[in-house]
Amino acid sequence: MRRERKPSPLRGLLLFLLGALVGANAVYFVMSRERAAAAPPSDSSPPNRVEIPLPIGNGSASTPTPPAQTPPVLPAPRVSATGTGTTAVTSGALLIPVQGVTATQLLDTFTDARSAGRSHDAIDIMAAAGTPVFAVADGHVEKLFDSKQGGITLYQFDPQGTRAYYYAHLQGYAAGIAEKKALKRGELIGYVGSTGNASAEAPHLHFAIFVLGPEKQWWKGEAINPYPLLGGVPR
């Protein structure tokens, strides 16, 4: 006949404590999940958040610096043989050779006396240094010359070779100007200056016209008054 064992009181107590512990852990786990779901979001970024830096600008973290812009290269302005203001002025039989000067601004200095008993034999057209100088008529460059009195000068012959137009005290020649170069009326040839014996405080163009002889030599000729041929009116 099999004999039954009585349960030990100590074993029962241990089983009770183990069950209570497991149950408490389950309740704590459930309550922790509920608190985490109800808690407000933390100020710190979650581990899977990717921070993208903003572009850095001129003292601003939100405005990127625009790329540098290369200024466009503009073409040189075209020089007109007619018009007023900033272009050559047509008046009389010849073009007034200094930019922006009108016939009413011209002074007849053809017969003015000069040193050593000389006559002026030209007119002086006053203008700021660097003012463009234009060819008064069609023709060609006969001679480029640097003289003690006239400074940087240009002699132009007309197409028939009967007249020489003389431009003196130039600051310099225009690009491309060379001896024997064909010129058109109103073409840029140089710039007003004060080279030679001209005063630096009074830059001007010394302009003369010579009637050439049969030998057609640029340093010879009979001077005639340019004033009326440029549209000047006697006063």
MDAnalysis code that builds the backbone (N, CA, C; Angstrom):
import MDAnalysis as mda
import numpy as np

u = mda.Universe.empty(705, n_residues=235, atom_resindex=np.repeat(np.arange(235), 3), trajectory=True)
u.add_TopologyAttr("name", ["N", "CA", "C"] * 235)
u.add_TopologyAttr("resid", np.arange(1, 236))
u.add_TopologyAttr("resname", ["MET", "ARG", "ARG", "GLU", "ARG", "LYS", "PRO", "SER", "PRO", "LEU", "ARG", "GLY", "LEU", "LEU", "LEU", "PHE", "LEU", "LEU", "GLY", "ALA", "LEU", "VAL", "GLY", "ALA", "ASN", "ALA", "VAL", "TYR", "PHE", "VAL", "MET", "SER", "ARG", "GLU", "ARG", "ALA", "ALA", "ALA", "ALA", "PRO", "PRO", "SER", "ASP", "SER", "SER", "PRO", "PRO", "ASN", "ARG", "VAL", "GLU", "ILE", "PRO", "LEU", "PRO", "ILE", "GLY", "ASN", "GLY", "SER", "ALA", "SER", "THR", "PRO", "THR", "PRO", "PRO", "ALA", "GLN", "THR", "PRO", "PRO", "VAL", "LEU", "PRO", "ALA", "PRO", "ARG", "VAL", "SER", "ALA", "THR", "GLY", "THR", "GLY", "THR", "THR", "ALA", "VAL", "THR", "SER", "GLY", "ALA", "LEU", "LEU", "ILE", "PRO", "VAL", "GLN", "GLY", "VAL", "THR", "ALA", "THR", "GLN", "LEU", "LEU", "ASP", "THR", "PHE", "THR", "ASP", "ALA", "ARG", "SER", "ALA", "GLY", "ARG", "SER", "HIS", "ASP", "ALA", "ILE", "ASP", "ILE", "MET", "ALA", "ALA", "ALA", "GLY", "THR", "PRO", "VAL", "PHE", "ALA", "VAL", "ALA", "ASP", "GLY", "HIS", "VAL", "GLU", "LYS", "LEU", "PHE", "ASP", "SER", "LYS", "GLN", "GLY", "GLY", "ILE", "THR", "LEU", "TYR", "GLN", "PHE", "ASP", "PRO", "GLN", "GLY", "THR", "ARG", "ALA", "TYR", "TYR", "TYR", "ALA", "HIS", "LEU", "GLN", "GLY", "TYR", "ALA", "ALA", "GLY", "ILE", "ALA", "GLU", "LYS", "LYS", "ALA", "LEU", "LYS", "ARG", "GLY", "GLU", "LEU", "ILE", "GLY", "TYR", "VAL", "GLY", "SER", "THR", "GLY", "ASN", "ALA", "SER", "ALA", "GLU", "ALA", "PRO", "HIS", "LEU", "HIS", "PHE", "ALA", "ILE", "PHE", "VAL", "LEU", "GLY", "PRO", "GLU", "LYS", "GLN", "TRP", "TRP", "LYS", "GLY", "GLU", "ALA", "ILE", "ASN", "PRO", "TYR", "PRO", "LEU", "LEU", "GLY", "GLY", "VAL", "PRO", "ARG"])
u.atoms.positions = np.array([
    [0.839, -1.167, 0.000],
    [0.000, 0.000, 0.000],
    [0.892, 1.240, 0.000],
    [0.650, 2.196, -1.015],
    [1.520, 3.378, -1.173],
    [1.210, 4.407, -0.120],
    [2.291, 4.990, 0.391],
    [2.129, 5.970, 1.456],
    [2.209, 7.385, 0.883],
    [1.233, 8.245, 1.190],
    [1.207, 9.627, 0.667],
    [2.038, 10.546, 1.549],
    [2.771, 11.503, 0.767],
    [3.547, 12.512, 1.490],
    [2.727, 13.782, 1.739],
    [2.925, 14.321, 2.864],
    [2.274, 15.580, 3.174],
    [3.127, 16.729, 2.624],
    [2.481, 17.699, 2.023],
    [3.237, 18.828, 1.487],
    [3.952, 19.586, 2.585],
    [5.192, 20.052, 2.214],
    [5.997, 20.774, 3.199],
    [5.541, 22.230, 3.261],
    [5.341, 22.771, 4.456],
    [4.929, 24.185, 4.580],
    [5.953, 25.129, 3.967],
    [7.234, 24.827, 4.052],
    [8.283, 25.699, 3.522],
    [8.213, 25.792, 2.000],
    [7.945, 24.668, 1.357],
    [7.830, 24.651, -0.104],
    [6.665, 25.487, -0.580],
    [5.606, 25.392, 0.095],
    [4.427, 26.190, -0.282],
    [4.696, 27.668, -0.158],
    [5.422, 28.043, 0.888],
    [5.749, 29.458, 1.075],
    [6.635, 29.976, -0.048],
    [7.617, 29.129, -0.473],
    [8.510, 29.547, -1.554],
    [7.751, 29.726, -2.869],
    [6.835, 28.787, -3.144],
    [6.050, 28.913, -4.361],
    [5.182, 30.167, -4.355],
    [4.653, 30.481, -3.199],
    [3.814, 31.683, -3.070],
    [4.639, 32.941, -3.350],
    [5.839, 33.007, -2.738],
    [6.690, 34.178, -2.928],
    [7.137, 34.328, -4.385],
    [7.466, 33.172, -5.033],
    [7.884, 33.230, -6.433],
    [6.762, 33.742, -7.318],
    [5.549, 33.289, -7.093],
    [4.405, 33.756, -7.890],
    [4.141, 35.231, -7.691],
    [4.266, 35.671, -6.420],
    [4.044, 37.088, -6.144],
    [5.091, 37.955, -6.857],
    [6.368, 37.479, -6.880],
    [7.425, 38.237, -7.535],
    [7.203, 38.351, -9.043],
    [6.828, 37.222, -9.687],
    [6.557, 37.254, -11.122],
    [5.404, 38.192, -11.433],
    [4.372, 38.149, -10.640],
    [3.224, 39.019, -10.875],
    [3.579, 40.487, -10.720],
    [4.397, 40.806, -9.725],
    [4.796, 42.203, -9.515],
    [5.602, 42.729, -10.698],
    [6.520, 41.861, -11.214],
    [7.313, 42.283, -12.377],
    [6.432, 42.556, -13.596],
    [5.415, 41.729, -13.768],
    [4.514, 41.925, -14.913],
    [3.750, 43.223, -14.782],
    [3.271, 43.511, -13.592],
    [2.524, 44.752, -13.372],
    [3.424, 45.969, -13.585],
    [4.683, 45.942, -13.108],
    [5.625, 47.054, -13.266],
    [5.934, 47.319, -14.737],
    [6.065, 46.208, -15.495],
    [6.357, 46.346, -16.924],
    [5.211, 47.032, -17.652],
    [3.990, 46.628, -17.335],
    [2.813, 47.226, -17.988],
    [2.687, 48.692, -17.623],
    [2.892, 49.031, -16.341],
    [2.764, 50.414, -15.910],
    [3.854, 51.291, -16.518],
    [5.080, 50.740, -16.685],
    [6.173, 51.512, -17.308],
    [5.858, 51.846, -18.757],
    [5.277, 50.897, -19.490],
    [4.914, 51.142, -20.884],
    [3.866, 52.240, -20.984],
    [2.899, 52.219, -20.059],
    [1.837, 53.225, -20.100],
    [2.383, 54.610, -19.776],
    [3.311, 54.678, -18.787],
    [3.892, 55.987, -18.456],
    [4.741, 56.531, -19.603],
    [5.467, 55.638, -20.265],
    [6.307, 56.087, -21.398],
    [5.463, 56.614, -22.548],
    [4.308, 55.962, -22.771],
    [3.439, 56.414, -23.868],
    [2.807, 57.753, -23.562],
    [2.525, 58.006, -22.260],
    [1.841, 59.239, -21.884],
    [2.803, 60.377, -21.605],
    [4.115, 60.126, -21.499],
    [5.090, 61.166, -21.154],
    [5.307, 62.107, -22.329],
    [5.540, 63.452, -22.084],
    [5.817, 64.400, -23.176],
    [7.151, 64.090, -23.832],
    [7.328, 64.509, -25.086],
    [8.587, 64.222, -25.784],
    [9.758, 64.911, -25.118],
    [10.899, 64.289, -25.139],
    [12.109, 64.819, -24.518],
    [12.720, 65.908, -25.394],
    [13.445, 66.864, -24.772],
    [14.123, 67.920, -25.520],
    [15.265, 67.384, -26.372],
    [15.844, 66.290, -25.954],
    [16.960, 65.731, -26.719],
    [16.448, 65.005, -27.941],
    [17.257, 65.014, -28.990],
    [16.872, 64.377, -30.239],
    [16.900, 62.872, -30.088],
    [15.957, 62.168, -30.686],
    [15.970, 60.700, -30.623],
    [17.206, 60.171, -31.332],
    [17.602, 58.966, -30.968],
    [18.853, 58.442, -31.537],
    [18.852, 58.341, -33.044],
    [17.687, 58.158, -33.677],
    [17.677, 57.964, -35.118],
    [17.460, 59.253, -35.902],
    [17.509, 60.424, -35.229],
    [17.305, 61.696, -35.914],
    [18.631, 62.148, -36.521],
    [18.603, 62.596, -37.793],
    [19.809, 63.057, -38.482],
    [19.807, 64.571, -38.505],
    [20.819, 65.213, -37.941],
    [20.935, 66.663, -37.931],
    [21.627, 67.123, -39.218],
    [20.972, 68.016, -40.009],
    [21.539, 68.545, -41.249],
    [21.977, 69.984, -41.001],
    [23.263, 70.298, -41.091],
    [23.719, 71.672, -40.820],
    [23.174, 72.645, -41.848],
    [22.802, 73.851, -41.406],
    [22.326, 74.894, -42.313],
    [23.509, 75.530, -43.015],
    [23.301, 76.035, -44.247],
    [24.395, 76.725, -44.939],
    [24.787, 77.977, -44.187],
    [26.070, 78.304, -44.199],
    [26.571, 79.467, -43.477],
    [26.608, 80.652, -44.424],
    [25.992, 81.768, -44.033],
    [25.975, 82.971, -44.868],
    [26.776, 84.067, -44.223],
    [26.476, 85.319, -44.626],
    [27.170, 86.484, -44.079],
    [26.543, 86.851, -42.736],
    [26.964, 86.149, -41.677],
    [26.443, 86.438, -40.349],
    [25.098, 85.819, -40.107],
    [24.530, 85.074, -41.015],
    [23.225, 84.456, -40.844],
    [23.354, 82.972, -41.072],
    [22.746, 82.194, -40.158],
    [22.826, 80.746, -40.276],
    [21.749, 80.188, -41.171],
    [20.853, 81.043, -41.640],
    [19.740, 80.528, -42.427],
    [19.762, 80.996, -43.870],
    [20.653, 81.943, -44.213],
    [20.699, 82.473, -45.575],
    [22.030, 82.130, -46.213],
    [22.040, 81.301, -47.237],
    [23.315, 80.943, -47.869],
    [23.894, 82.123, -48.623],
    [25.205, 82.173, -48.713],
    [25.878, 83.226, -49.470],
    [25.743, 82.958, -50.964],
    [25.193, 83.922, -51.759],
    [25.052, 83.687, -53.207],
    [26.411, 83.638, -53.859],
    [26.541, 82.897, -54.942],
    [27.836, 82.839, -55.636],
    [28.204, 84.193, -56.205],
    [29.498, 84.477, -56.249],
    [29.956, 85.757, -56.785],
    [29.606, 85.869, -58.261],
    [29.137, 87.062, -58.664],
    [28.736, 87.293, -60.044],
    [29.841, 88.050, -60.776],
    [30.252, 87.559, -61.901],
    [31.248, 88.250, -62.719],
    [30.545, 89.305, -63.568],
    [30.930, 90.578, -63.411],
    [30.245, 91.608, -64.202],
    [30.431, 91.372, -65.683],
    [29.374, 91.593, -66.474],
    [29.508, 91.371, -67.913],
    [30.463, 92.363, -68.535],
    [31.118, 91.939, -69.579],
    [32.008, 92.819, -70.331],
    [31.179, 93.545, -71.383],
    [31.102, 94.838, -71.264],
    [30.277, 95.626, -72.178],
    [31.095, 96.072, -73.381],
    [30.487, 96.128, -74.555],
    [31.211, 96.613, -75.733],
    [31.459, 98.102, -75.641],
    [32.510, 98.576, -76.293],
    [32.815, 100.005, -76.310],
    [31.719, 100.753, -77.048],
    [31.347, 101.952, -76.573],
    [30.295, 102.711, -77.256],
    [30.706, 103.104, -78.655],
    [29.760, 103.131, -79.559],
    [30.038, 103.544, -80.931],
    [30.085, 105.059, -81.004],
    [31.016, 105.568, -81.761],
    [31.167, 107.010, -81.921],
    [30.400, 107.447, -83.155],
    [29.502, 108.392, -82.964],
    [28.697, 108.887, -84.074],
    [29.303, 110.161, -84.627],
    [29.195, 110.331, -85.927],
    [29.727, 111.531, -86.560],
    [28.734, 112.683, -86.504],
    [27.552, 112.441, -86.002],
    [26.551, 113.491, -85.906],
    [25.963, 113.476, -84.516],
    [25.150, 114.494, -84.232],
    [24.500, 114.528, -82.940],
    [25.119, 115.598, -82.061],
    [24.741, 115.588, -80.783],
    [25.237, 116.579, -79.848],
    [25.543, 115.900, -78.531],
    [26.074, 116.702, -77.618],
    [26.317, 116.186, -76.277],
    [27.607, 115.404, -76.204],
    [27.513, 114.092, -76.181],
    [28.699, 113.269, -75.977],
    [29.280, 112.721, -77.264],
    [28.841, 113.198, -78.394],
    [29.395, 112.732, -79.666],
    [29.937, 113.921, -80.444],
    [30.608, 113.601, -81.544],
    [31.121, 114.678, -82.387],
    [29.964, 115.474, -82.975],
    [30.209, 116.736, -83.216],
    [29.154, 117.631, -83.697],
    [29.456, 118.065, -85.129],
    [28.484, 117.873, -85.995],
    [28.626, 118.308, -87.382],
    [28.218, 119.766, -87.495],
    [29.093, 120.570, -88.050],
    [28.772, 121.982, -88.238],
    [29.686, 122.534, -89.325],
    [29.143, 123.351, -90.250],
    [29.955, 123.885, -91.330],
    [30.387, 122.785, -92.282],
    [31.498, 123.028, -92.968],
    [31.977, 122.082, -93.972],
    [32.714, 120.911, -93.341],
    [33.246, 121.100, -92.135],
    [34.016, 120.056, -91.455],
    [33.342, 119.679, -90.144],
    [33.751, 118.531, -89.648],
    [33.258, 118.062, -88.356],
    [34.037, 118.747, -87.239],
    [33.358, 119.235, -86.218],
    [34.077, 119.777, -85.066],
    [34.807, 118.610, -84.401],
    [36.120, 118.685, -84.280],
    [36.887, 117.492, -83.920],
    [36.875, 117.088, -82.452],
    [36.373, 117.916, -81.559],
    [36.404, 117.594, -80.124],
    [35.005, 117.226, -79.652],
    [34.914, 116.112, -78.966],
    [33.619, 115.596, -78.509],
    [32.873, 116.622, -77.660],
    [31.585, 116.803, -78.001],
    [30.709, 117.631, -77.194],
    [30.801, 119.119, -77.433],
    [31.762, 119.593, -78.220],
    [31.927, 121.025, -78.446],
    [31.040, 121.460, -79.612],
    [30.315, 122.551, -79.430],
    [29.449, 123.077, -80.482],
    [30.091, 124.304, -81.123],
    [29.534, 124.715, -82.266],
    [30.098, 125.855, -82.997],
    [30.058, 127.134, -82.170],
    [29.028, 127.289, -81.341],
    [28.923, 128.517, -80.534],
    [29.990, 128.582, -79.442],
    [30.625, 127.468, -79.141],
    [31.675, 127.448, -78.121],
    [33.063, 127.710, -78.700],
    [33.174, 127.726, -80.017],
    [34.478, 127.938, -80.644],
    [34.892, 129.402, -80.540],
    [36.197, 129.607, -80.418],
    [36.762, 130.956, -80.409],
    [37.731, 131.081, -81.574],
    [37.645, 132.203, -82.280],
    [38.530, 132.438, -83.421],
    [39.846, 132.997, -82.913],
    [40.817, 132.106, -82.772],
    [42.148, 132.522, -82.292],
    [43.191, 132.428, -83.407],
    [42.727, 132.405, -84.653],
    [43.624, 132.183, -85.791],
    [44.710, 133.254, -85.903],
    [44.356, 134.499, -85.662],
    [45.321, 135.594, -85.836],
    [45.974, 136.020, -84.520],
    [45.751, 135.273, -83.455],
    [46.368, 135.651, -82.175],
    [47.889, 135.603, -82.284],
    [48.518, 136.528, -81.602],
    [49.980, 136.590, -81.618],
    [50.563, 135.519, -80.702],
    [51.717, 135.026, -81.085],
    [52.449, 134.054, -80.283],
    [53.884, 134.543, -80.115],
    [54.655, 133.809, -79.367],
    [56.024, 134.235, -79.069],
    [56.854, 134.346, -80.349],
    [57.913, 135.140, -80.261],
    [58.862, 135.343, -81.365],
    [58.190, 135.925, -82.604],
    [57.130, 136.707, -82.405],
    [56.467, 137.365, -83.514],
    [55.633, 136.448, -84.380],
    [55.346, 135.253, -83.891],
    [54.575, 134.309, -84.695],
    [53.079, 134.608, -84.604],
    [52.359, 134.162, -85.640],
    [50.896, 134.179, -85.626],
    [50.426, 132.782, -85.263],
    [49.262, 132.715, -84.644],
    [48.780, 131.414, -84.161],
    [48.539, 130.433, -85.304],
    [47.909, 130.901, -86.391],
    [47.652, 130.076, -87.582],
    [46.858, 128.804, -87.279],
    [45.998, 128.854, -86.267],
    [45.175, 127.696, -85.874],
    [44.117, 128.184, -84.905],
    [43.257, 127.300, -84.461],
    [42.365, 127.644, -83.358],
    [42.575, 126.617, -82.241],
    [42.398, 127.078, -81.020],
    [42.487, 126.204, -79.854],
    [41.077, 125.864, -79.394],
    [40.804, 124.578, -79.284],
    [39.486, 124.117, -78.829],
    [39.675, 123.552, -77.424],
    [39.181, 124.289, -76.437],
    [39.385, 123.918, -75.044],
    [38.476, 122.750, -74.655],
    [39.042, 121.821, -73.898],
    [38.279, 120.657, -73.423],
    [39.089, 119.962, -72.335],
    [38.427, 119.146, -71.564],
    [39.107, 118.410, -70.494],
    [40.081, 117.404, -71.083],
    [41.166, 117.166, -70.377],
    [42.141, 116.173, -70.813],
    [41.460, 114.812, -70.953],
    [41.778, 114.138, -72.040],
    [41.193, 112.823, -72.290],
    [39.926, 112.850, -73.118],
    [39.425, 114.053, -73.461],
    [38.232, 114.147, -74.305],
    [38.550, 113.600, -75.700],
    [37.689, 112.757, -76.272],
    [37.967, 112.181, -77.594],
    [38.093, 113.241, -78.686],
    [38.985, 112.952, -79.622],
    [39.212, 113.812, -80.797],
    [38.887, 112.986, -82.034],
    [38.112, 113.556, -82.969],
    [37.650, 112.867, -84.166],
    [38.265, 113.468, -85.431],
    [38.322, 112.665, -86.476],
    [38.750, 113.162, -87.785],
    [37.685, 114.105, -88.333],
    [38.108, 115.254, -88.846],
    [37.144, 116.254, -89.323],
    [36.573, 115.906, -90.683],
    [37.227, 115.010, -91.419],
    [36.784, 114.632, -92.765],
    [37.413, 113.295, -93.123],
    [37.008, 112.748, -94.270],
    [37.658, 111.536, -94.774],
    [39.103, 111.856, -95.154],
    [39.934, 110.828, -95.205],
    [41.323, 111.019, -95.613],
    [42.184, 109.881, -95.097],
    [43.431, 110.192, -94.766],
    [44.324, 109.175, -94.210],
    [45.354, 109.846, -93.303],
    [45.945, 109.065, -92.419],
    [47.005, 109.570, -91.541],
    [48.278, 109.671, -92.374],
    [48.785, 110.885, -92.526],
    [50.018, 111.080, -93.285],
    [51.250, 110.993, -92.385],
    [51.134, 111.579, -91.164],
    [52.312, 111.604, -90.298],
    [51.901, 111.652, -88.821],
    [52.561, 110.823, -88.010],
    [52.472, 110.902, -86.557],
    [53.804, 111.467, -86.078],
    [53.722, 112.529, -85.268],
    [54.951, 113.230, -84.936],
    [54.884, 113.761, -83.513],
    [56.031, 113.744, -82.830],
    [56.143, 114.302, -81.478],
    [57.125, 115.458, -81.543],
    [56.611, 116.670, -81.403],
    [57.464, 117.850, -81.538],
    [57.553, 118.597, -80.214],
    [58.559, 119.462, -80.113],
    [58.770, 120.218, -78.886],
    [57.613, 121.162, -78.609],
    [57.088, 121.808, -79.644],
    [56.004, 122.768, -79.454],
    [54.626, 122.102, -79.498],
    [54.401, 121.245, -80.500],
    [53.074, 120.645, -80.665],
    [52.835, 119.406, -79.825],
    [53.900, 118.833, -79.247],
    [53.738, 117.608, -78.469],
    [53.361, 116.439, -79.370],
    [52.424, 115.642, -78.923],
    [51.945, 114.509, -79.720],
    [50.998, 115.051, -80.783],
    [51.352, 114.857, -82.062],
    [50.590, 115.456, -83.160],
    [50.212, 114.410, -84.209],
    [49.215, 114.770, -85.005],
    [48.773, 113.929, -86.115],
    [48.481, 114.817, -87.313],
    [49.049, 114.458, -88.460],
    [48.764, 115.140, -89.729],
    [47.889, 114.224, -90.573],
    [46.743, 114.761, -90.991],
    [45.818, 114.022, -91.855],
    [45.730, 114.717, -93.205],
    [45.816, 113.931, -94.286],
    [45.605, 114.477, -95.636],
    [44.194, 114.133, -96.082],
    [43.579, 115.027, -96.854],
    [42.279, 114.708, -97.434],
    [42.489, 113.763, -98.619],
    [41.408, 113.160, -99.158],
    [41.583, 112.171, -100.230],
    [42.265, 112.727, -101.479],
    [42.116, 114.008, -101.758],
    [42.726, 114.606, -102.956],
    [44.170, 115.047, -102.706],
    [44.589, 115.047, -101.449],
    [45.940, 115.500, -101.141],
    [46.119, 116.989, -101.290],
    [45.031, 117.754, -101.163],
    [45.118, 119.210, -101.310],
    [45.147, 119.932, -99.964],
    [44.710, 119.225, -98.900],
    [44.677, 119.829, -97.573],
    [45.307, 118.888, -96.544],
    [45.921, 119.518, -95.547],
    [46.419, 118.776, -94.385],
    [45.699, 119.304, -93.150],
    [45.188, 118.394, -92.343],
    [44.544, 118.751, -91.075],
    [45.511, 118.366, -89.954],
    [45.770, 119.335, -89.084],
    [46.819, 119.173, -88.070],
    [46.187, 119.189, -86.681],
    [46.417, 118.127, -85.920],
    [45.902, 117.983, -84.556],
    [47.106, 117.937, -83.611],
    [47.167, 118.851, -82.637],
    [48.350, 118.940, -81.783],
    [47.980, 118.977, -80.300],
    [49.001, 118.792, -79.452],
    [48.895, 118.735, -77.989],
    [48.069, 117.536, -77.526],
    [48.036, 116.475, -78.330],
    [47.232, 115.308, -77.961],
    [47.803, 114.624, -76.725],
    [46.914, 114.055, -75.949],
    [47.330, 113.219, -74.822],
    [47.859, 111.877, -75.316],
    [47.301, 111.421, -76.426],
    [47.726, 110.173, -77.032],
    [46.848, 109.852, -78.223],
    [47.219, 108.804, -78.963],
    [46.462, 108.378, -80.136],
    [45.439, 107.309, -79.742],
    [44.408, 107.190, -80.540],
    [43.438, 106.112, -80.356],
    [44.058, 104.791, -80.797],
    [43.514, 103.696, -80.306],
    [44.021, 102.373, -80.677],
    [43.900, 102.163, -82.184],
    [44.951, 101.622, -82.787],
    [44.928, 101.315, -84.215],
    [45.375, 102.437, -85.119],
    [45.625, 103.621, -84.557],
    [46.070, 104.737, -85.389],
    [47.521, 104.515, -85.810],
    [47.771, 104.624, -87.103],
    [49.120, 104.434, -87.644],
    [49.232, 105.233, -88.931],
    [50.445, 105.528, -89.340],
    [50.652, 106.264, -90.589],
    [50.120, 105.469, -91.784],
    [49.496, 106.188, -92.708],
    [48.863, 105.663, -93.925],
    [47.516, 104.995, -93.656],
    [47.068, 104.993, -92.402],
    [45.756, 104.411, -92.106],
    [44.659, 105.284, -92.697],
    [43.704, 104.672, -93.394],
    [42.558, 105.407, -93.932],
    [41.658, 105.848, -92.784],
    [41.142, 107.063, -92.906],
    [40.265, 107.622, -91.875],
    [38.925, 107.980, -92.469],
    [37.884, 107.809, -91.670],
    [36.548, 108.247, -92.032],
    [36.173, 109.448, -91.171],
    [35.374, 110.319, -91.722],
    [34.872, 111.474, -90.984],
    [34.213, 110.989, -89.691],
    [34.603, 111.553, -88.564],
    [34.038, 111.171, -87.274],
    [34.748, 110.013, -86.599],
    [35.806, 109.487, -87.210],
    [36.537, 108.370, -86.604],
    [37.412, 108.873, -85.458],
    [37.439, 108.107, -84.379],
    [38.253, 108.469, -83.222],
    [39.734, 108.359, -83.569],
    [40.488, 109.439, -83.337],
    [41.916, 109.424, -83.664],
    [42.808, 109.658, -82.447],
    [42.298, 110.292, -81.405],
    [43.135, 110.582, -80.244],
    [42.340, 111.244, -79.138],
    [43.085, 111.879, -78.209],
    [42.457, 112.457, -77.022],
    [43.109, 113.800, -76.697],
    [42.292, 114.737, -76.238],
    [42.768, 116.064, -75.880],
    [43.811, 115.954, -74.761],
    [44.871, 116.764, -74.880],
    [45.900, 116.747, -73.849],
    [46.565, 118.097, -73.703],
    [47.763, 118.074, -73.139],
    [48.527, 119.310, -72.959],
    [50.010, 119.041, -73.192],
    [50.302, 118.154, -74.145],
    [51.700, 117.846, -74.459],
    [52.328, 119.001, -75.243],
    [53.656, 118.973, -75.360],
    [54.351, 120.066, -76.042],
    [54.433, 121.286, -75.145],
    [54.192, 122.463, -75.723],
    [54.286, 123.694, -74.941],
    [52.936, 124.152, -74.396],
    [51.927, 123.298, -74.417],
    [50.613, 123.649, -73.869],
    [50.663, 123.589, -72.345],
    [49.857, 124.415, -71.698],
    [49.804, 124.439, -70.240],
    [48.998, 123.240, -69.728],
    [49.532, 122.601, -68.694],
    [48.817, 121.474, -68.096],
    [47.507, 121.913, -67.463],
    [47.388, 123.198, -67.138],
    [46.165, 123.716, -66.520],
    [45.113, 124.087, -67.562],
    [45.480, 124.039, -68.843],
    [44.535, 124.405, -69.905],
    [44.660, 123.441, -71.078],
    [44.287, 122.165, -70.886],
    [44.362, 121.212, -72.009],
    [43.445, 121.643, -73.140],
    [43.895, 121.412, -74.360],
    [43.094, 121.810, -75.514],
    [43.623, 121.108, -76.758],
    [42.823, 121.176, -77.828],
    [43.264, 120.708, -79.130],
    [43.664, 121.913, -79.962],
    [44.889, 121.917, -80.430],
    [45.362, 122.920, -81.386],
    [45.081, 122.344, -82.776],
    [44.157, 122.993, -83.506],
    [43.729, 122.456, -84.800],
    [44.038, 123.466, -85.898],
    [44.719, 122.989, -86.932],
    [45.100, 123.861, -88.046],
    [44.795, 123.171, -89.369],
    [44.656, 123.990, -90.418],
    [44.443, 123.482, -91.779],
    [45.473, 124.138, -92.687],
    [46.121, 123.323, -93.504],
    [47.108, 123.838, -94.454],
    [46.731, 123.422, -95.870],
    [46.811, 124.364, -96.794],
    [46.628, 124.059, -98.203],
    [47.983, 123.597, -98.745],
    [48.008, 122.358, -99.257],
    [49.265, 121.759, -99.692],
    [49.675, 122.231, -101.091],
    [50.972, 122.312, -101.309],
    [51.498, 122.617, -102.629],
    [51.646, 121.337, -103.444],
    [52.138, 121.435, -104.655],
    [52.272, 120.253, -105.519],
    [53.224, 119.201, -104.948],
    [54.135, 119.620, -104.065],
    [55.072, 118.658, -103.486],
    [54.406, 117.799, -102.386],
    [53.265, 118.271, -101.864],
    [52.471, 117.542, -100.865],
    [53.336, 117.076, -99.680],
    [54.006, 118.025, -99.080],
    [54.840, 117.739, -97.917],
    [54.095, 118.135, -96.645],
    [54.060, 117.211, -95.687],
    [53.229, 117.424, -94.502],
    [53.703, 118.601, -93.647],
    [54.968, 118.973, -93.718],
    [55.491, 120.065, -92.909],
    [55.413, 121.413, -93.613],
    [54.858, 121.417, -94.830],
    [54.710, 122.658, -95.576],
    [53.243, 122.877, -95.944],
    [52.915, 124.103, -96.250],
    [51.553, 124.427, -96.674],
    [51.163, 125.810, -96.202],
    [50.142, 126.353, -96.813],
    [49.637, 127.679, -96.450],
    [48.490, 127.524, -95.459],
    [48.629, 128.141, -94.279],
    [47.611, 128.020, -93.231],
    [46.370, 128.827, -93.593],
    [45.213, 128.220, -93.415],
    [43.936, 128.924, -93.577],
    [43.152, 128.796, -92.267],
    [42.231, 129.718, -92.061],
    [41.498, 129.773, -90.792],
    [40.471, 128.623, -90.692],
    [40.599, 127.734, -89.703],
    [39.628, 126.645, -89.559],
    [38.287, 127.098, -88.998],
    [38.246, 128.283, -88.368],
    [37.051, 128.704, -87.633],
    [35.785, 128.688, -88.479],
    [35.735, 129.363, -89.642],
    [34.485, 129.343, -90.417],
    [34.182, 127.965, -90.994],
    [35.212, 127.162, -91.266],
    [34.976, 125.824, -91.824],
    [34.389, 124.859, -90.791],
    [34.514, 125.206, -89.517],
    [33.927, 124.418, -88.441],
    [32.571, 124.966, -88.015],
    [32.090, 125.982, -88.718],
    [30.774, 126.549, -88.401],
    [30.816, 127.732, -87.501],
    [32.019, 128.234, -87.198],
    [32.117, 129.405, -86.337],
    [31.573, 130.654, -87.024],
    [30.934, 131.485, -86.232],
    [30.338, 132.715, -86.759],
    [31.138, 133.904, -86.228],
    [31.592, 134.815, -87.101],
    [32.341, 135.974, -86.619],
    [31.542, 136.776, -85.598],
    [32.228, 137.262, -84.578],
    [31.548, 138.004, -83.512],
    [31.910, 139.478, -83.557],
])
